[in-house]
Amino acid sequence: MGIIVPLIALGLAYGVARREVSVFERHAAADIAAQLTGERKVVMVRTNFELPFGPLFSDIRKATIEASHFGSEGIPLYADPNRPSSGRVRSLEIVLNDFTLRGLRIESLRSTIPECRFDRDLALKHKQIRLSRSGHGVGTVRILAQDLAKYIPTKVKEIKECLVKLDRGKVWVEGYGEFLIAKTRFLVVADLTIENDVRLNLTNARVVLDWQLADDLSRKALLDAMNPVVDLQQDLGLLDAFALESVKCEAGALIATGKTQIPARSENIRIN
């Protein structure tokens, strides 16, 4: 009988703690979702905490943020170094699918970031998660050829239409453009390379205009208009959340990997 009462008490305490964590997860997901657009958006937050005192002391072994079918003008999560670092997330997993950043559809993004810190009191009292410090992790992003084909004319106004093929390490861009030099059909076959950790450029390119090999001046003019194909900071608003390390083109997809972090809040970004 002596051990039964403590076991019952422990079970009740665990049940209360688990319900409290579930409430926190729902509120945290709603908080993130409020910053995203899209009628079909789905956001979930899951946490695994250190027993028995994880919920009380906010020592979270693993937190997973999953979101899909949404749009955003930039990364929806920031670290505010002015907030307390009283809470710990040993591993922050971010899993995003079928979302759009400033007009570019992203098929998927996966990131694992260790050792993040957050405002524990705010999480416990108001069920909001506000990071104060981010660790440095790794991530992978996948973009489909057809989504690049839709995006390029919105970024390069001279290009009116195009098709994109990604395979065997090469990029094929074929379309119609109205440039200062001419109105012409064009074909570009090139490598995709990384510049300054954030830009993807067409390099070592072969350029054909109206079915003839382009001269050096025309070739340069077209490539200058198209590069960078994607700038993670200027075009997508990712700040320093993703630093590119490798990129490959295969089977109709661009797959980029790199270092990831939750960027620190700048003074002109409002965080509630």
Secondary structure, DSSP 8 states (H G I E B T S, - for coil): -TTHHHHHHHHHHHHHHHHHHHHHHHHHHHHHHTT-B-TT-EEEEEEEE-TTTHHHHTEEEEEEEEEEEEEESS-S--B-TTS---EEEEEEEEEEEEEEETTEEEEEEEEEEEEEEE-HHHHHHH----EEE---EEEEEEEEHHHHHHHHHHH-TTEEEEEEEEETTEEEEEEEEE-SS-EEEEEEEEEEEEETTTEEEEEEEEEEETTEE--HHHHHHHHHHH-SSEETTTTT--TTSEEEEEEEEETTEEEEEEEE---B--TTS---
